[in-house]
């Protein structure tokens, strides 16, 4: 693990970057890392625009996690979630106008569309949850989010299997496995947390 100021990079993240660089003969990884960095800057700018501050950032094998000084409200959380993909879409629109920038534009477009999927741990899922929570409350938002998580994971897994069988490309299938593992972990953790909260309320009463 490496810590530089408020930014902490885990060993898994460093191994992932090293492995991607090793298997990447076309220098695609640096451009992809730049697109990811700009994506996180979009989140960071939105957090500052909402009047909040970031205590630190943790780079893990599954992405970047920002630790805030104070929690965000539903509308602030939704706006912050959409800011990252929004910046990627803007860059894709700008760089697609130049022949030399088509690859970078494609990377930004792919990153934006992936993160806009309505899955709980992705930006699109967070935005959907916050919108539903504002309109109908967190309980319904949680139930709808659970159904969307399952449908998206199944759809991505089916498309990944098809792509792997036809083209030998396992990228989408690996992404589906990652999302499914994240959904399972989130559900298990959420149940344990809810039970702990219920026990806590009973003790207080």
CORGIRA-V452202 format. One record per pair of residues at least 12 apart in sequence whose ideal C-beta (glycine too) atoms are under 6 Angstrom apart, sorted by the first residue. I is the first residue (numbers start at 1). J is the second residue. D is the distance in Angstrom with one decimal. If there is no record, write none. Layout:
i=<I	I>
j=<J	J>
d=<D	D>
This chain:
i=<6	7	8	9	10	12	13	13	13	16	31	31	32	35	35	35	38	39	39	40	42	42	42	43	43	43	46	46	46	47	50	52	52	53	54	54	55	55	74	74	74	77	78	78	78	81	81	81	82	84	85	85	85	85	88	88	88	89	91	92	92	92	117	118	119	119	119	120	120	120	121	129	129	132	149	153	153	153	156	157	159	160	160	160>
j=<56	57	58	59	60	61	59	60	61	61	104	107	107	107	108	111	87	84	88	64	83	84	87	80	83	84	79	80	83	80	76	68	70	69	66	68	67	69	130	133	134	130	127	130	131	123	126	127	127	123	112	115	116	123	108	111	112	112	108	105	108	109	152	148	149	152	179	145	149	186	182	141	145	144	183	179	180	183	176	176	172	172	173	176>
d=<4.2	5.0	4.8	4.4	5.0	3.6	4.5	5.5	5.5	5.1	5.4	5.7	5.5	4.8	5.0	5.3	5.7	4.3	5.5	5.1	4.3	4.3	3.4	5.7	5.6	4.6	5.7	4.3	3.6	5.6	4.4	5.6	5.8	4.6	5.3	6.0	4.5	5.2	4.4	5.1	4.9	4.9	4.7	3.6	5.9	4.3	4.0	4.6	5.2	5.7	4.1	4.8	5.1	5.5	4.2	5.1	3.8	4.8	4.5	4.5	4.2	4.1	5.6	4.7	5.4	4.8	5.7	5.4	5.2	6.0	4.7	5.0	5.0	5.8	4.7	5.2	4.8	6.0	4.0	4.0	5.8	3.8	3.1	4.7>
